[in-house]
């Protein structure tokens, strides 16, 4: 396979290159026209946890289901995010389960320790067992269970790609990406939920359409999806992300930071293996990024995305300089075994800005 991704990040030790991260970034409009790029817009990858805003649409679009369960904005943010399992996250999850009339055992996401270090230490100290509520995908599973309960669908196999809920998600993925359902490769995420394999351009176009959902009526709708309900659902997701960035993510997470600095305009969801996508609300613009090696040390993607958005003028010089100096998400401090820092993770790319972007923002 020919690799045409570009060098995005140099990792320096004492000013000498030790490692490098290749990747690709793409910006597309409502119809998939590429407006800016780095590397390969046709790079294929899996959506991973970035799928959560899309996976919530069937439930959030069903007005009667939403009236029955009366989810709050905070609860919805939890159900469409990847949480840290901080105490408040676990409390919100327990509250949603109570609304659904379910128990922890009904969640098929599995168990891992809380991502939040403080909570993890505290639970271990007190001898508290880790449960599925600690899994960062717990909320995502609850949103699938909600409509399944309302519709009377099975809740024993709700992550099966053939389950009615997952078939509804697939219809929305198809509409937003413009790819027929039978052409979308489906895999299983770490939490067992289905995930979708597409190009960065298709993912960016999906977010462009998500950003201005009232315009979905302009598209073919072979599955006769409820576009008004879908538009309400997408607006909910964007609003909830800005209203509760630390609930959809966590106090230490990049997703929370991005929604704070981009409130009212930028919305985004990260996923595993160095992927993230998002859009510009009301503007019909979407973006996606993939770090080719999966960014296992979580040091490259946030730096590359901040740099890309700054080059496009979507992050101000002031915010960019603050991020650069803080070294939390841009060129993050990577400690050695004694807790000191001797690595630099620096961007080494230039976003190719095409005519379509210049016509809109130039």
Secondary structure as UniProt FT lines:
FT   STRAND          6..13
FT   TURN            14..15
FT   STRAND          16..29
FT   TURN            30..31
FT   STRAND          34..38
FT   TURN            41..42
FT   STRAND          44..46
FT   HELIX           48..51
FT   HELIX           52..55
FT   HELIX           57..61
FT   HELIX           63..69
FT   HELIX           73..79
FT   HELIX           87..100
FT   HELIX           104..106
FT   HELIX           117..125
FT   TURN            126..127
FT   HELIX           132..134
FT   TURN            136..137
FT   HELIX           138..151
FT   TURN            158..159
FT   TURN            161..162
FT   HELIX           164..177
FT   HELIX           181..183
FT   STRAND          185..188
FT   TURN            190..191
FT   STRAND          194..199
FT   HELIX           200..211
FT   HELIX           213..218
FT   TURN            222..223
FT   HELIX           227..243
FT   TURN            245..249
FT   TURN            251..252
FT   HELIX           254..261
FT   TURN            262..265
FT   STRAND          266..271
FT   TURN            272..274
FT   STRAND          275..280
FT   TURN            281..284
FT   STRAND          285..291
FT   TURN            292..293
FT   TURN            296..297
FT   HELIX           301..311
FT   TURN            312..313
FT   HELIX           317..326
FT   TURN            337..338
FT   STRAND          343..347
FT   STRAND          352..353
FT   HELIX           355..361
//
